[in-house]
Amino acid sequence: MKIYYVAPLGMLASIFVAAPAHADTTQFLADVQNAGFTDGSFGATGLAEMGAAVCAQMDQGMDPVAVAQQMYADTPVNFTQDETDHFVAIAIRDLCPQHIAQVARDAQEGT
């Protein structure tokens, strides 16, 4: 079970090398689209809302793995678990960089 949590956190931590100092919705939309997430069925507004929901859950104290798992289970889009993990990582990096330190700590602790 621990491996299940370590792999996503490692991936999440690796994406934060060049994180912005503040929330940047324009950069988030560019980054998710460059990563292959399209705005076809729910538009750029939908992508931004999904990213904001990631930050809201992090603000409430959820860990990033739980956020990704919940998003994967609850979101009616066809993201794989890996794609969901990547989306969450981009959202944290671009929209709520205040949580990057938490992700790094969790990755080091393997939780």
N, C-alpha and C positions, 0 to 999 in steps of 0.2 A: 504494500500500500504506500509506503514512503516513496518509492520510486515514482509513483503516479504524481506525487506532489512536487518532487524535486525537478523533474524534467520541465514542466511548464514554468516553474519559477526561474530555472536557469535560462530558458528562452526569453522570459520576460526581462530578466536582469540584463541580458546581452543587448537588448535593443535600446538601452538608455544611455549609451555612450555619449551622444551629442544632444542631450535633452535641453529644451528651451527653459528659460527661467520663469516663464509665465504661460498661462493658457493661450492657445493660438488655434482658433477654429479653422482659419484658412489653411494653415499648415497641416492640421489634422485631416481635412478633406483631401488635400493634395497627397498626403502620405497614405491614406487608406486606398485612394484610387490608384496610386502607384503600386501598392501592394496587391492590387487585383480585385479589391472590393468595389463593386459598381453601385451606382445610385439608380439603377434601372427601375426597380419596383417600388422603392420608397423615397427616392430623390435625395439630394444632398442634405435637405433638412432632416430626413429620416436617419441618415448616417450620423449627422451631428447630434441628434437626439439620442441615438444609441450610445454614442461616445459620452454624452453628458450623463446618461444613466450609469455608465461605468463609474464615473467620478462620484456620483451621488452615493452609490453603494460603498465605494472606498471611504467617502466622508463619514458614512455610518459605521465604519469599523470592519467591514468585510475584508478578508484577505483576497489578493488578486486571483488566486486559484479558484476560490469559491465564487467570485464574481464571474469568471470565465465559465465555470460549470453551470451557474444559474443562467447565464446568457445563452449558452448552448442548449440548455433544456427548454428555455422559455421563448426564445426568439424564433419567429416563424420564417426564417430565411435558411437557405441551404448551406450554412457554413459547416465545415468539419470542425472537430474539436481543436485541431491545430490552427485552423483559420481563426476560430474564435479566440484562442489564446493570443494570436498575433494581433487581432483587432483590439483586444483589451490592452495589450502592451502599448500599441500606438496611442490609444486613448489616454492612458496614464501619462505617457511621455509628452504628448502634445496638449492635452486638456487639463490634466491635474498633476503637474510635475511635483507638487508638494508631497505626493505619495511615493516618489521614486526611492527615497531612503528606506521606506517600509518594505518595498519589494526587494531591495538589495539585502536588508536584514533577514527577511524571510528566506531568501535564496541561500544565504550563508548558513542559516540555522537548519535548512532543509525541511521547513514546515510549510 
